[in-house]
C-alpha cells in the first residue's frame, strides 16, 4: 500500500481496487501507519527502502 501510494502515486481507491476491493479508508490507515513507523522505526525504514530498491531493479 505504502509503495503504491508513495512511489507510484496511485490513489487510495485505486490501491484498494488493486488489492482485492479493499475500502479506501483501509488503505489510508495502512499508508499512514507505515509512514509513521518509517519516522520512528529505523528497521521499517530500511525494509521499505530495500523493497523499493528491489522493485526498481536496483537489487
N, CA and C of each residue as an Amber inpcrd file, in Angstrom:
protein
   177
   0.8200000  -1.1810000   0.0000000   0.0000000   0.0000000   0.0000000
   0.8700000   1.2530000   0.0000000   1.8360000   1.2470000   0.8860000
   2.6830000   2.4310000   1.0210000   3.4420000   2.7230000  -0.2720000
   4.0430000   1.7120000  -0.8450000   4.8500000   1.9120000  -2.0570000
   3.9710000   2.3030000  -3.2380000   2.8070000   1.6910000  -3.3640000
   1.8990000   2.0600000  -4.4530000   1.5120000   3.5300000  -4.3630000
   1.3060000   4.0150000  -3.1670000   0.9130000   5.4120000  -2.9840000
   2.1150000   6.3450000  -3.0670000   3.1380000   6.0620000  -2.2760000
   4.2790000   6.9750000  -2.1580000   5.1300000   7.0180000  -3.4190000
   5.4470000   5.8730000  -3.9670000   6.3600000   5.8140000  -5.1080000
   5.6370000   5.9730000  -6.4390000   4.4980000   5.3160000  -6.5730000
   3.8000000   5.3160000  -7.8620000   2.6750000   6.3430000  -7.9500000
   2.2790000   6.9150000  -6.8070000   1.2800000   7.9680000  -6.8070000
  -0.1470000   7.5150000  -7.0650000  -0.4250000   6.2320000  -6.8440000
  -1.7810000   5.7360000  -7.0520000  -2.7140000   6.3260000  -6.0000000
  -3.9740000   6.4830000  -6.3690000  -4.9690000   6.9910000  -5.4230000
  -5.3350000   5.8940000  -4.4300000  -5.8880000   6.3020000  -3.2910000
  -6.3040000   5.3220000  -2.2880000  -7.3750000   4.3750000  -2.8390000
  -8.3990000   4.8880000  -3.5380000  -9.3870000   3.9610000  -4.1120000
  -8.7770000   3.0080000  -5.1470000  -7.8590000   3.5000000  -5.9520000
  -7.2040000   2.6540000  -6.9560000  -6.4270000   1.5320000  -6.2710000
  -5.7000000   1.8540000  -5.2140000  -4.9380000   0.8370000  -4.4870000
  -5.8880000  -0.1890000  -3.8840000  -6.9820000   0.2880000  -3.3000000
  -7.9790000  -0.6170000  -2.7370000  -8.5040000  -1.5960000  -3.7650000
  -8.8010000  -1.0920000  -4.9560000  -9.2620000  -1.9640000  -6.0420000
  -8.1980000  -2.9840000  -6.4170000  -6.9570000  -2.5310000  -6.5170000
  -5.8590000  -3.4120000  -6.9200000  -5.5740000  -4.4920000  -5.8720000
  -5.9350000  -4.2110000  -4.6320000  -5.6670000  -5.1630000  -3.5510000
  -6.9370000  -5.8960000  -3.1220000  -7.7680000  -6.2000000  -4.0790000
  -8.9170000  -7.0530000  -3.8160000 -10.1850000  -6.3510000  -3.3830000
 -10.3280000  -5.0870000  -3.7110000 -11.5550000  -4.3800000  -3.3940000
 -11.6220000  -3.8280000  -1.9800000 -10.4910000  -3.5750000  -1.3980000
 -10.4690000  -3.0060000  -0.0440000 -10.9580000  -1.5600000  -0.0850000
 -11.6020000  -1.1370000   0.9850000 -12.0970000   0.2300000   1.0900000
 -10.9250000   1.2140000   1.1420000 -11.1210000   2.3860000   0.5520000
 -10.0330000   3.3700000   0.5120000  -9.6050000   3.8130000   1.9070000
 -10.5130000   3.7830000   2.8810000 -10.1300000   4.1810000   4.2350000
  -9.1830000   3.1630000   4.8700000  -9.3240000   1.9010000   4.5080000
  -8.3950000   0.8690000   4.9760000  -6.9990000   1.1480000   4.4230000
  -6.9500000   1.5250000   3.1660000  -5.6800000   1.8360000   2.5120000
  -5.0540000   3.0710000   3.1580000  -5.8630000   4.0910000   3.4240000
  -5.3630000   5.3010000   4.0650000  -4.7540000   4.9840000   5.4390000
  -5.4340000   4.1470000   6.1970000  -4.9350000   3.7720000   7.5210000
  -3.5990000   3.0320000   7.4090000  -3.5120000   2.0870000   6.4910000
  -2.2710000   1.3410000   6.2970000  -1.1320000   2.2360000   5.8540000
  -1.4170000   3.1470000   4.9380000  -0.4030000   4.0870000   4.4590000
   0.0960000   4.9660000   5.6030000  -0.8460000   5.5410000   6.3530000
  -0.4630000   6.4180000   7.4730000   0.3490000   5.6760000   8.5220000
  -0.0170000   4.4400000   8.7860000   0.7000000   3.6500000   9.7870000
   2.1470000   3.4280000   9.3650000   2.3630000   3.0420000   8.1110000
   3.7380000   2.8160000   7.6370000   4.5070000   4.1220000   7.6190000
   3.8550000   5.1980000   7.2170000   4.5260000   6.4960000   7.1950000
   4.9940000   6.8930000   8.6020000   4.1620000   6.6560000   9.6010000
   4.5520000   6.9430000  10.9890000   5.6980000   6.0310000  11.4380000
   5.6030000   4.7520000  11.1000000   6.6420000   3.8040000  11.5080000
   7.9880000   4.1210000  10.8600000   7.9720000   4.5690000   9.6210000
   9.2210000   4.9300000   8.9410000   9.9570000   6.0150000   9.7220000
   9.1920000   6.9200000  10.3180000   9.7820000   8.0290000  11.0680000
  10.2960000   7.6140000  12.4450000   9.7710000   6.5080000  12.9770000
  10.1200000   6.1380000  14.3470000  10.8560000   4.8080000  14.4800000
  10.8800000   4.0170000  13.4190000  11.4840000   2.6800000  13.4850000
  12.4520000   2.5180000  12.3210000  13.7310000   2.5540000  12.6270000
  14.7460000   2.5130000  11.5660000  14.7050000   1.2030000  10.7820000
  14.2860000   0.1160000  11.4060000  14.1920000  -1.1580000  10.6830000
  13.0940000  -1.0980000   9.6230000  11.9720000  -0.5040000   9.9630000
  10.8910000  -0.3510000   8.9840000  11.3660000   0.5370000   7.8350000
  12.0640000   1.6000000   8.1590000  12.5980000   2.4850000   7.1310000
  13.5250000   1.7160000   6.1750000  14.4240000   0.9260000   6.7410000
  15.3440000   0.1280000   5.9110000  14.5760000  -0.8820000   5.0640000
  13.5830000  -1.5380000   5.6620000  12.8020000  -2.5400000   4.9250000
  12.0640000  -1.9160000   3.7490000  11.4320000  -0.7790000   3.9710000
  10.7000000  -0.1110000   2.8890000  11.6720000   0.3270000   1.7920000
  12.8140000   0.8520000   2.2000000  13.8210000   1.2780000   1.2210000
  14.3130000   0.0810000   0.4010000  14.5420000  -1.0460000   1.0700000
  15.0260000  -2.2460000   0.3870000  13.9850000  -2.7940000  -0.5930000
  12.7370000  -2.8530000  -0.1760000  11.6840000  -3.3330000  -1.0730000
  11.5600000  -2.3980000  -2.2690000  11.5940000  -1.1030000  -2.0420000
  11.5110000  -0.1330000  -3.1390000  12.6620000  -0.3020000  -4.1200000
  13.8610000  -0.4730000  -3.5790000  15.0450000  -0.6480000  -4.4220000
  14.9330000  -1.9440000  -5.2390000  14.4580000  -3.0010000  -4.6230000
  14.2800000  -4.2760000  -5.3290000  13.2680000  -4.1460000  -6.4610000
  12.1660000  -3.4730000  -6.1840000  11.1300000  -3.2880000  -7.2130000
  11.6160000  -2.4290000  -8.3730000  12.5150000  -1.5060000  -8.0700000
  13.0730000  -0.6500000  -9.1150000  14.1810000  -1.3380000  -9.8960000
  14.5550000  -2.5330000  -9.4900000  15.5910000  -3.2700000 -10.1880000
  16.9830000  -2.9790000  -9.7010000  17.1150000  -2.3000000  -8.5660000
  18.4280000  -1.9600000  -8.0270000  18.8870000  -2.9580000  -6.9980000
  18.5340000  -4.1810000  -7.1640000  18.8310000  -5.2780000  -6.2320000
  20.2520000  -5.3060000  -5.8880000
